[in-house]
Amino acid sequence: MASRVASIDEYVAALPDAVRPLMEHVRRSIRAVAPDIGETISYSMPTFTLDGRPLVHVAAWKHHIGVYPLPEMDDDLARDVEPYRGTPDTLRLPLDDVPFELLERVVAAMIAERRP
């Protein structure tokens, strides 16, 4: 996203029509796991905060939604994440079939890592 935005609402509003509802669903999925999560823009990306610190960044790209960074994972979660891994710390969710349940599991693992 080339232009700077001040809020996640502005970020989502600037997305193409086909991507906007997917990003809203990503937002709802993250909030389903952490209803009290904060929202901001950091590194020009929607960033969800926990206890005032960044927990997860998301960004819409041409063919996927990126989720950064990835948490430590148990074997089952690591196996399920593997087909969507972009780099060691990046989850790439394809726009044509976003696995929202997997996203929720990843966010839950992030929270568990932060709040043992």
Rosetta constraint file for C-alpha pairs under 8 A:
AtomPair CA 1 CA 44 HARMONIC 7.57 0.50
AtomPair CA 4 CA 44 HARMONIC 6.27 0.50
AtomPair CA 5 CA 10 HARMONIC 5.89 0.50
AtomPair CA 5 CA 11 HARMONIC 5.92 0.50
AtomPair CA 5 CA 41 HARMONIC 7.46 0.50
AtomPair CA 5 CA 44 HARMONIC 6.95 0.50
AtomPair CA 6 CA 10 HARMONIC 6.62 0.50
AtomPair CA 6 CA 11 HARMONIC 7.80 0.50
AtomPair CA 6 CA 40 HARMONIC 7.91 0.50
AtomPair CA 6 CA 41 HARMONIC 6.46 0.50
AtomPair CA 7 CA 11 HARMONIC 6.33 0.50
AtomPair CA 7 CA 39 HARMONIC 7.95 0.50
AtomPair CA 7 CA 40 HARMONIC 6.08 0.50
AtomPair CA 7 CA 41 HARMONIC 5.86 0.50
AtomPair CA 7 CA 46 HARMONIC 7.53 0.50
AtomPair CA 8 CA 12 HARMONIC 6.08 0.50
AtomPair CA 8 CA 39 HARMONIC 7.15 0.50
AtomPair CA 8 CA 40 HARMONIC 6.58 0.50
AtomPair CA 8 CA 41 HARMONIC 6.52 0.50
AtomPair CA 8 CA 45 HARMONIC 7.95 0.50
AtomPair CA 8 CA 46 HARMONIC 5.41 0.50
AtomPair CA 9 CA 13 HARMONIC 6.08 0.50
AtomPair CA 10 CA 14 HARMONIC 6.25 0.50
AtomPair CA 11 CA 15 HARMONIC 6.77 0.50
AtomPair CA 11 CA 45 HARMONIC 7.76 0.50
AtomPair CA 11 CA 46 HARMONIC 7.29 0.50
AtomPair CA 12 CA 20 HARMONIC 5.72 0.50
AtomPair CA 12 CA 23 HARMONIC 6.75 0.50
AtomPair CA 12 CA 24 HARMONIC 7.35 0.50
AtomPair CA 13 CA 20 HARMONIC 6.96 0.50
AtomPair CA 15 CA 19 HARMONIC 6.18 0.50
AtomPair CA 15 CA 20 HARMONIC 5.55 0.50
AtomPair CA 15 CA 60 HARMONIC 7.89 0.50
AtomPair CA 16 CA 20 HARMONIC 6.19 0.50
AtomPair CA 17 CA 21 HARMONIC 7.61 0.50
AtomPair CA 18 CA 22 HARMONIC 7.65 0.50
AtomPair CA 19 CA 23 HARMONIC 6.34 0.50
AtomPair CA 19 CA 60 HARMONIC 7.65 0.50
AtomPair CA 19 CA 95 HARMONIC 7.40 0.50
AtomPair CA 20 CA 24 HARMONIC 6.31 0.50
AtomPair CA 21 CA 25 HARMONIC 6.12 0.50
AtomPair CA 22 CA 26 HARMONIC 6.21 0.50
AtomPair CA 22 CA 95 HARMONIC 7.53 0.50
AtomPair CA 22 CA 98 HARMONIC 7.81 0.50
AtomPair CA 23 CA 27 HARMONIC 6.22 0.50
AtomPair CA 23 CA 60 HARMONIC 7.40 0.50
AtomPair CA 23 CA 65 HARMONIC 7.95 0.50
AtomPair CA 24 CA 28 HARMONIC 6.23 0.50
AtomPair CA 25 CA 29 HARMONIC 6.02 0.50
AtomPair CA 25 CA 100 HARMONIC 7.87 0.50
AtomPair CA 26 CA 30 HARMONIC 6.26 0.50
AtomPair CA 26 CA 100 HARMONIC 6.91 0.50
AtomPair CA 26 CA 103 HARMONIC 7.87 0.50
AtomPair CA 27 CA 31 HARMONIC 6.24 0.50
AtomPair CA 28 CA 32 HARMONIC 5.97 0.50
AtomPair CA 29 CA 33 HARMONIC 6.70 0.50
AtomPair CA 29 CA 100 HARMONIC 6.57 0.50
AtomPair CA 29 CA 101 HARMONIC 7.84 0.50
AtomPair CA 29 CA 103 HARMONIC 7.29 0.50
AtomPair CA 29 CA 104 HARMONIC 5.93 0.50
AtomPair CA 30 CA 34 HARMONIC 6.21 0.50
AtomPair CA 30 CA 35 HARMONIC 7.86 0.50
AtomPair CA 30 CA 103 HARMONIC 7.61 0.50
AtomPair CA 30 CA 104 HARMONIC 6.17 0.50
AtomPair CA 30 CA 107 HARMONIC 6.63 0.50
AtomPair CA 31 CA 35 HARMONIC 4.53 0.50
AtomPair CA 31 CA 36 HARMONIC 7.32 0.50
AtomPair CA 31 CA 37 HARMONIC 6.64 0.50
AtomPair CA 32 CA 104 HARMONIC 7.70 0.50
AtomPair CA 33 CA 104 HARMONIC 6.29 0.50
AtomPair CA 33 CA 107 HARMONIC 7.02 0.50
AtomPair CA 33 CA 108 HARMONIC 6.23 0.50
AtomPair CA 34 CA 108 HARMONIC 7.96 0.50
AtomPair CA 36 CA 50 HARMONIC 7.95 0.50
AtomPair CA 37 CA 48 HARMONIC 6.31 0.50
AtomPair CA 37 CA 49 HARMONIC 5.71 0.50
AtomPair CA 37 CA 50 HARMONIC 5.46 0.50
AtomPair CA 37 CA 51 HARMONIC 7.98 0.50
AtomPair CA 38 CA 48 HARMONIC 5.47 0.50
AtomPair CA 38 CA 49 HARMONIC 4.69 0.50
AtomPair CA 38 CA 50 HARMONIC 6.27 0.50
AtomPair CA 38 CA 52 HARMONIC 7.38 0.50
AtomPair CA 39 CA 46 HARMONIC 7.16 0.50
AtomPair CA 39 CA 47 HARMONIC 5.84 0.50
AtomPair CA 39 CA 48 HARMONIC 4.67 0.50
AtomPair CA 39 CA 49 HARMONIC 5.97 0.50
AtomPair CA 40 CA 46 HARMONIC 6.09 0.50
AtomPair CA 40 CA 47 HARMONIC 5.24 0.50
AtomPair CA 40 CA 48 HARMONIC 6.42 0.50
AtomPair CA 40 CA 49 HARMONIC 7.47 0.50
AtomPair CA 41 CA 45 HARMONIC 5.30 0.50
AtomPair CA 41 CA 46 HARMONIC 4.79 0.50
AtomPair CA 41 CA 47 HARMONIC 5.38 0.50
AtomPair CA 42 CA 46 HARMONIC 6.57 0.50
AtomPair CA 42 CA 47 HARMONIC 5.89 0.50
AtomPair CA 42 CA 57 HARMONIC 7.81 0.50
AtomPair CA 45 CA 57 HARMONIC 6.34 0.50
AtomPair CA 45 CA 58 HARMONIC 6.16 0.50
AtomPair CA 45 CA 59 HARMONIC 5.64 0.50
AtomPair CA 46 CA 57 HARMONIC 5.76 0.50
AtomPair CA 46 CA 58 HARMONIC 5.56 0.50
AtomPair CA 46 CA 59 HARMONIC 6.66 0.50
AtomPair CA 47 CA 54 HARMONIC 6.48 0.50
AtomPair CA 47 CA 55 HARMONIC 7.35 0.50
AtomPair CA 47 CA 56 HARMONIC 5.78 0.50
AtomPair CA 47 CA 57 HARMONIC 4.34 0.50
AtomPair CA 47 CA 58 HARMONIC 6.46 0.50
AtomPair CA 48 CA 54 HARMONIC 5.95 0.50
AtomPair CA 48 CA 55 HARMONIC 5.70 0.50
AtomPair CA 48 CA 56 HARMONIC 5.39 0.50
AtomPair CA 48 CA 57 HARMONIC 6.36 0.50
AtomPair CA 49 CA 53 HARMONIC 5.11 0.50
AtomPair CA 49 CA 54 HARMONIC 4.21 0.50
AtomPair CA 49 CA 55 HARMONIC 4.97 0.50
AtomPair CA 49 CA 56 HARMONIC 7.02 0.50
AtomPair CA 50 CA 54 HARMONIC 6.28 0.50
AtomPair CA 50 CA 55 HARMONIC 5.84 0.50
AtomPair CA 55 CA 110 HARMONIC 7.11 0.50
AtomPair CA 55 CA 111 HARMONIC 7.78 0.50
AtomPair CA 56 CA 67 HARMONIC 6.86 0.50
AtomPair CA 56 CA 68 HARMONIC 5.71 0.50
AtomPair CA 56 CA 69 HARMONIC 6.36 0.50
AtomPair CA 56 CA 107 HARMONIC 7.73 0.50
AtomPair CA 57 CA 67 HARMONIC 5.77 0.50
AtomPair CA 57 CA 68 HARMONIC 5.09 0.50
AtomPair CA 57 CA 69 HARMONIC 7.21 0.50
AtomPair CA 58 CA 65 HARMONIC 6.77 0.50
AtomPair CA 58 CA 66 HARMONIC 5.41 0.50
AtomPair CA 58 CA 67 HARMONIC 4.58 0.50
AtomPair CA 58 CA 68 HARMONIC 6.33 0.50
AtomPair CA 59 CA 65 HARMONIC 5.55 0.50
AtomPair CA 59 CA 66 HARMONIC 5.11 0.50
AtomPair CA 59 CA 67 HARMONIC 6.79 0.50
AtomPair CA 60 CA 64 HARMONIC 6.33 0.50
AtomPair CA 60 CA 65 HARMONIC 4.52 0.50
AtomPair CA 60 CA 66 HARMONIC 6.39 0.50
AtomPair CA 61 CA 65 HARMONIC 5.75 0.50
AtomPair CA 61 CA 66 HARMONIC 7.19 0.50
AtomPair CA 63 CA 94 HARMONIC 6.02 0.50
AtomPair CA 63 CA 95 HARMONIC 5.65 0.50
AtomPair CA 63 CA 96 HARMONIC 7.98 0.50
AtomPair CA 64 CA 92 HARMONIC 5.81 0.50
AtomPair CA 64 CA 93 HARMONIC 5.13 0.50
AtomPair CA 64 CA 94 HARMONIC 4.23 0.50
AtomPair CA 64 CA 95 HARMONIC 4.84 0.50
AtomPair CA 65 CA 92 HARMONIC 5.73 0.50
AtomPair CA 65 CA 93 HARMONIC 5.02 0.50
AtomPair CA 65 CA 94 HARMONIC 6.46 0.50
AtomPair CA 65 CA 95 HARMONIC 6.66 0.50
AtomPair CA 66 CA 90 HARMONIC 6.68 0.50
AtomPair CA 66 CA 91 HARMONIC 5.67 0.50
AtomPair CA 66 CA 92 HARMONIC 4.77 0.50
AtomPair CA 66 CA 93 HARMONIC 6.35 0.50
AtomPair CA 67 CA 90 HARMONIC 5.83 0.50
AtomPair CA 67 CA 91 HARMONIC 4.98 0.50
AtomPair CA 67 CA 92 HARMONIC 6.55 0.50
AtomPair CA 67 CA 93 HARMONIC 7.86 0.50
AtomPair CA 68 CA 89 HARMONIC 6.34 0.50
AtomPair CA 68 CA 90 HARMONIC 5.17 0.50
AtomPair CA 68 CA 91 HARMONIC 6.65 0.50
AtomPair CA 69 CA 89 HARMONIC 4.84 0.50
AtomPair CA 69 CA 90 HARMONIC 5.65 0.50
AtomPair CA 69 CA 91 HARMONIC 7.70 0.50
AtomPair CA 70 CA 88 HARMONIC 7.76 0.50
AtomPair CA 70 CA 89 HARMONIC 4.85 0.50
AtomPair CA 70 CA 90 HARMONIC 6.05 0.50
AtomPair CA 70 CA 91 HARMONIC 6.98 0.50
AtomPair CA 70 CA 106 HARMONIC 7.28 0.50
AtomPair CA 70 CA 110 HARMONIC 7.49 0.50
AtomPair CA 71 CA 89 HARMONIC 7.90 0.50
AtomPair CA 71 CA 106 HARMONIC 7.12 0.50
AtomPair CA 71 CA 109 HARMONIC 6.33 0.50
AtomPair CA 71 CA 110 HARMONIC 5.22 0.50
AtomPair CA 71 CA 113 HARMONIC 7.15 0.50
AtomPair CA 72 CA 109 HARMONIC 7.39 0.50
AtomPair CA 72 CA 110 HARMONIC 7.69 0.50
AtomPair CA 72 CA 113 HARMONIC 7.39 0.50
AtomPair CA 73 CA 77 HARMONIC 5.77 0.50
AtomPair CA 73 CA 78 HARMONIC 5.50 0.50
AtomPair CA 73 CA 109 HARMONIC 6.94 0.50
AtomPair CA 74 CA 78 HARMONIC 6.07 0.50
AtomPair CA 75 CA 79 HARMONIC 6.06 0.50
AtomPair CA 76 CA 80 HARMONIC 6.35 0.50
AtomPair CA 77 CA 81 HARMONIC 6.03 0.50
AtomPair CA 77 CA 105 HARMONIC 7.64 0.50
AtomPair CA 77 CA 106 HARMONIC 7.62 0.50
AtomPair CA 78 CA 82 HARMONIC 6.02 0.50
AtomPair CA 79 CA 83 HARMONIC 7.97 0.50
AtomPair CA 80 CA 102 HARMONIC 7.60 0.50
AtomPair CA 81 CA 85 HARMONIC 6.15 0.50
AtomPair CA 81 CA 91 HARMONIC 7.35 0.50
AtomPair CA 81 CA 102 HARMONIC 7.47 0.50
AtomPair CA 84 CA 91 HARMONIC 5.59 0.50
AtomPair CA 84 CA 92 HARMONIC 5.13 0.50
AtomPair CA 84 CA 93 HARMONIC 6.20 0.50
AtomPair CA 85 CA 89 HARMONIC 7.69 0.50
AtomPair CA 85 CA 90 HARMONIC 5.78 0.50
AtomPair CA 85 CA 91 HARMONIC 4.74 0.50
AtomPair CA 85 CA 92 HARMONIC 5.89 0.50
AtomPair CA 86 CA 90 HARMONIC 5.16 0.50
AtomPair CA 86 CA 91 HARMONIC 5.69 0.50
AtomPair CA 86 CA 92 HARMONIC 5.61 0.50
AtomPair CA 87 CA 91 HARMONIC 7.51 0.50
AtomPair CA 93 CA 97 HARMONIC 7.49 0.50
AtomPair CA 93 CA 98 HARMONIC 5.34 0.50
AtomPair CA 93 CA 99 HARMONIC 6.86 0.50
AtomPair CA 94 CA 98 HARMONIC 5.52 0.50
AtomPair CA 99 CA 103 HARMONIC 6.48 0.50
AtomPair CA 100 CA 104 HARMONIC 6.27 0.50
AtomPair CA 101 CA 105 HARMONIC 6.36 0.50
AtomPair CA 102 CA 106 HARMONIC 6.23 0.50
AtomPair CA 103 CA 107 HARMONIC 6.20 0.50
AtomPair CA 104 CA 108 HARMONIC 6.07 0.50
AtomPair CA 105 CA 109 HARMONIC 6.23 0.50
AtomPair CA 106 CA 110 HARMONIC 6.31 0.50
AtomPair CA 107 CA 111 HARMONIC 6.27 0.50
AtomPair CA 108 CA 112 HARMONIC 6.15 0.50
AtomPair CA 109 CA 113 HARMONIC 6.08 0.50
AtomPair CA 110 CA 114 HARMONIC 6.25 0.50
AtomPair CA 111 CA 115 HARMONIC 5.85 0.50
AtomPair CA 112 CA 116 HARMONIC 5.23 0.50
